Amino acid sequence: MSEGVKEFAYPLHSFTPQHPFTSLLIPFPLTHSPLETTMMMSTRRPTIPPSIHAITLIAEEETLAPLGSSATTHRPIGFASVFLSIENPVEAEYHLIIKSLRVVDTLTGEVLLYQATPQSITLMPLENPTLDVHLTNQTGYGEAHHVKAIARYQVIDGASDIAPTVTSVIESEIVTVKKQNKTNPDVEGS
């Protein structure tokens, strides 16, 4: 470009009331590249943080000893399989901390099974893992027939050292406890 000549760009979005295309020919100084602005905007993180978007519970109770074991084996035993579907829609690393995972009786609110220690998960960019947690107890489910799982968790930005302040809670649907009352032929004949 020769000296004294300025760069100009022509706006395509404005028009004047006299004629809709007259403003297309009116130049304005080019102060920044539209490509740079677009790229800067596209690298911003979305406002939706990673989360547990679904929780599924399978609850079972064994009341009799397995085949081949003595009748004195501690029974009943409560089993729970909890599947946590986690979603990270962001192109950045995050840490998800499961603060507590409990299986509770829906009528009384009594905690029947629980995870004792917090569990930390590192979520890679755009990762959508499923975490399965298996819980057991030595008392079974007692009189509880309908239970649900409740998870409390926090999300921390992988690039930040700031402690999370928001705790999220998600609950599973209510499920019926499957009671396995299989007969043990080794014990019946005794």
Secondary structure by P-SEA (a helix, b strand, c coil): ccccbbbbbbbccccccccccccccbbbbbcccaaaaaaaaaaccccccccccbbbbbbbbbccccccccccccccbbbbbbbbbbbccccbbbbbbccbbbbbccccccccccccbbbbbbbccbbbbbbbbbbbbcccccccccbbbbbbbccccccccccccbbbbbbccccccccccccccccccc
